[in-house]
Amino acid sequence: MSTDEGESSQQLGSNSGGGSSSTNGARVRARPDPFLITCRCFSFITCLASILCIVVNVLSAIRSFKNNYDLFDGIFRCYAVAIAMFVVVAETEWELIMRFSKVLEYWVGRGMLQIFVAVMTRAYPETSTKRKDLLLLQNIASYMLLACGVVYVVSGLLCIGHLKRSRQKKEVSTEQAIKDLEDLERRREELEALLIVERAA
């Protein structure tokens, strides 16, 4: 009986070691994709530019509504804020938004929307000498988002957006396969442990 226990324990140790090595090998194969990391970094920069545009347009709207300075410019800025917020949400690629706005799934459409927000932010520039800081912030925000939009449009025309989506699907399927493998290994270890207990009894 003790001999059987020793053999079973030895077999379990070898199987567990094999399972660990296979799991570690799977984890090595599932290392992050540099292309997707680059895309996420660019999306983060685009979000920052969009948020900067939101701040600029909010400040401009407050100034426009204050003391009835320019009512139409204030309304225009409110629309710019709303669309810029939509740009930020689109960069998160939230499934609910993408489901109802299929055009934003394609980089050309997303880039054109960003260029539109950049133009809205740059429109009606502050020319007052008292607010040169706001004018500088307005230029920085608009040109940053304009550059991001141009990159999106050009990349979309080069089908890089399609490449990103295919890489994302591959990454998700790989992660799911690794998760399933780990679950199977864990289940096998539990069954082997139960088998040892039954043999010992």
N, C-alpha and C positions, 0 to 999 in steps of 0.2 A: 504493500500500500504506500509506504514512504517512497519507494522507487518510482511508482507512478506519479506521485506528487512532484518529485524532483524533475522528472521528465516533462511533466505538464508545465511546471514553473519555468523551466528552461525554454520550452517552446513558446510560452507566452512572452518571455523576455525578448526572444528573437523576433517574434511577430510585432511586438510593440516597437522594437527598434526599427523594424522595416517600415512600420506605419509612420513612425516619426520622420524617417528619412524621406519617405515618399511625400509626406505633408510638407517638409521643409523644401523639397525639390519643387513642389507646386507653388510654394510661396515665392521661391526664387523666380520661377517663370512668370509670376504675377506682379513683377516689379512695375512701378508707375511708368506710363508711357510719356517720354519727354515731349512729344508733340502735343498731347492733351494738357500737360503741365504748362506749356507755352501758351496754349489757347486760354487756359484759365487765368494766367497772369495778364493776358491782354484784355480779357473780360473784366478783370478787376480794375485795370487802368481806365477802361471805358466807363465803368461804374463811377469811379472817382471824378472823371470829367463831367459826367451827367449830374452828379451830386453838386459839383461846383457850379454848373449852369443853373441848377435849382436855387442855390444860395444867391447867385447874382440876380436872377429874375425875381426872387422874393424881395430882395433889398430894393430893386428898381420899382417893383409894384408898390411897396410901402411908400417909397418917395413919391410915386405918381399919384397915389390916393391921398397923400398927406396934403392938406390945405388945397385940395382940388387942383393939384399941379398939372396933371394930364390924365384925365379919366380913361381915354381910349388906350393910352400906353399901359395903364394899369391893368385893364382887361386883357390886353395883348400878352402882358407878362404872366397873367394867371393861366392862360392857355399854354404858354411855354412851360410853366412849372408842371402842369398836368401831363403834358406829352413827355417831358424829361423824366418824370416819375415812371411813366410807362416804359421808357427806355431802360431805366434801372431794373425794373421788374423783368423785362425781356432778357436782360443779361444773366439773370439767375436761371433762366430756362425752366421756369416753373411749369410743370406739366399742364396745369389748368389754363395758364395763359397761352401756351403753345397750342393747346387743343382748339381754342377759339380764335387764334391769330396765326394761322398757318404760314402767312407771309413772313412773319418774324422768324420762322424756323430757317429761312434761307438768308444767307449773309447779305445778299444784295438788298433785299427789302429792309433788313435791319440797319444796314449802312445808310440807306437813303433816309430813313427816319432820323438817324443821328445827325446827318447833314442838315436836315430840316430844322431840328432843334438848335443846332449851332447857328444857323442863319437867323432864327427867331431871337436867339440870345444876342446876336451882334446887331440886329436891327434897332433903330432908334437909339444910337449910342449916346452915352452921357457926354455932353460937350461942355458942361459947366466946369469952370476952373476949381470950384469948391469940392468936386467929387472926382478928382483924378485917380484916387485909389479904386473907386468903383469902376471907372473906365478901364483901368489896367486889369482888374479882376475879370471884367467882362471880356476883354480881348483874350486873356489866357484861357478862360473856360471855353469860349466859342471856338478858338483855333485848335485847342486840344481835342474837343469832340468832333470838329470837322476832320482832323487828321485821322481819328479813329474810324469815322464814317467812310472816308476814302479807302482806308485799308480794308475795311469790311467789304466794300463794293468790289474792289480789285480782287480780293481773295475769293469772293463769291463767284466772280467771273472765271476764276481759275479752278473752280470746283473744290476749293480747300474746305469749304463748309460741308460738302458731301463726304469728304475724307474724314473730317472730324466726327460726323455722325456715325460713320461706319466703325471708326476706332472706339467710340463710346459704346456702341452695341457689343463689340468684341470684348471690351473691358468688363462690361456687366456680365456677359456670359462666362467669362473666365472666373470672375469673382464668385459667381453662383456655382460653377463647377468645383471650385476649391472648397466652398462651404459644404457642398454635398459630399465631397470626399472626406472632409473632416468629420462630418456627421456619421458617415459609414465607418470610419476608423474608430470613432468613439463607441459606436454601437457594437462593433466587433470586439472591442476590449471588454465591454460590459458582458457580452455573451460568453467570452472566454473566462472571465472571472466567475460567472455563474456556473460554468462547466467545471471549473476547478473545485468550487464549493460542493457541487453535487458528487464529484468523484471522491472528495475527502469525506463526505458523509457516508 
